[in-house]
Amino acid sequence: MLDRIALIVTIIGALNWGSIGLFGFDLVAWIGGGQGATLSRIVYTVVGLCGIWCISLLFRERNEVVSRD
């Protein structure tokens, strides 16, 4: 479950970076009150930590589930 949450948060962060790159619009800063605001910094930190967590997904053994029936 933690892997999925980390992946979702990382994807949201990537979409935010995409909007910065394409449109110059930082959604987190807009919602959080600016890049230096406490809320924005917390969100940036959580996204960063989730990104670090997702690095571990690259090095794990894959256990494939064939069927849940």
C-alpha positions, 0 to 999 in steps of 0.5 A: 500500500505504501508503494502505491501511495508513494507512486501516486504522490510522485506522479502528482509531483511529476505532473506539477513539474510538467506544468512548470516546464510547459506553462511556467505555472507551479500548482503547488505554489499557487495552492500553498501560497507561494514556493516559500510558504510552509504548506508548499514546502511540506508538499515539496518535501513529501513529494521528494521523499516519495520519489526517494521511496520509489527508487527502491521499486527499481531494485525489488524482486517482482512477485507476479500475482497470477489470479486472485480467484 
